[in-house]
Amino acid sequence: QVQLVESGGGSVQAGGSLRLSCAASISIFNLNAMDWYRQAPGKQRELVAAISRGGSTNYADSVKGRFTISRDAAKNTVYLQMNSLKPEDTGVYYCHGRDRLLGYWGQGTQVTVSS
């Protein structure tokens, strides 16, 4: 069973920054990709950023130029650096990893951006 543990959420003012971390219980290279999702109150969970095993990255249009996904394989950890935060970035952020057969979710970490 793969475990993913997020950390780094919190409350910031608009324009501020946060860095989220997702620590995996296995080597992240055993996963095809790792992603960050978020869910705002009353809305569906949406993909924010993804990084493949090969290192390719993808971002939601709403965060391009502001968020950066990266990884430290030695620490089995994926990061989401969030800059120029906006109130609409508020939500619970979830780490997700997937292999050939299954997907795995972390417990989520709350990000609140005030105007």
GIKA-V349961 format. One record per residue. N is the residue number from 0. RES is the residue in three letters. PHI is phi as a letter, one per 20 degrees, with the letter a starting at -180 (none if undefined). PSI is psi in whole degrees, 0 to 359 (NA if undefined). Layout:
BEGIN
n,res,phi,psi
N,RES,PHI,PSI
N,RES,PHI,PSI
END
This chain:
BEGIN
n,res,phi,psi
0,GLN,none,123
1,VAL,e,131
2,GLN,d,137
3,LEU,c,129
4,VAL,c,116
5,GLU,e,155
6,SER,b,166
7,GLY,o,357
8,GLY,f,172
9,GLY,r,195
10,SER,d,131
11,VAL,c,163
12,GLN,e,158
13,ALA,g,138
14,GLY,n,348
15,GLY,e,184
16,SER,c,152
17,LEU,b,152
18,ARG,c,120
19,LEU,e,146
20,SER,c,147
21,CYS,c,110
22,ALA,e,127
23,ALA,e,151
24,SER,e,355
25,ILE,c,172
26,SER,f,131
27,ILE,f,343
28,PHE,f,354
29,ASN,e,355
30,LEU,d,143
31,ASN,f,327
32,ALA,a,159
33,MET,c,142
34,ASP,c,161
35,TRP,d,130
36,TYR,d,162
37,ARG,b,154
38,GLN,c,116
39,ALA,e,157
40,PRO,g,128
41,GLY,m,6
42,LYS,c,164
43,GLN,f,155
44,ARG,f,136
45,GLU,c,149
46,LEU,f,131
47,VAL,d,311
48,ALA,b,153
49,ALA,b,149
50,ILE,c,128
51,SER,e,170
52,ARG,g,324
53,GLY,f,352
54,GLY,o,359
55,SER,f,143
56,THR,c,151
57,ASN,c,148
58,TYR,c,150
59,ALA,f,146
60,ASP,g,326
61,SER,f,344
62,VAL,d,357
63,LYS,g,135
64,GLY,n,349
65,ARG,d,325
66,PHE,d,148
67,THR,c,126
68,ILE,e,138
69,SER,b,177
70,ARG,b,156
71,ASP,c,100
72,ALA,f,327
73,ALA,f,332
74,LYS,d,1
75,ASN,l,43
76,THR,c,139
77,VAL,d,143
78,TYR,c,156
79,LEU,c,105
80,GLN,e,123
81,MET,d,115
82,ASN,d,164
83,SER,l,49
84,LEU,f,146
85,LYS,c,157
86,PRO,g,327
87,GLU,f,355
88,ASP,e,354
89,THR,f,137
90,GLY,r,181
91,VAL,e,127
92,TYR,d,130
93,TYR,d,138
94,CYS,e,142
95,HIS,c,135
96,GLY,c,149
97,ARG,b,140
98,ASP,d,200
99,ARG,f,332
100,LEU,d,324
101,LEU,c,161
102,GLY,d,150
103,TYR,c,139
104,TRP,d,146
105,GLY,e,180
106,GLN,e,347
107,GLY,n,152
108,THR,c,136
109,GLN,e,133
110,VAL,c,125
111,THR,c,123
112,VAL,d,120
113,SER,d,150
114,SER,e,NA
END
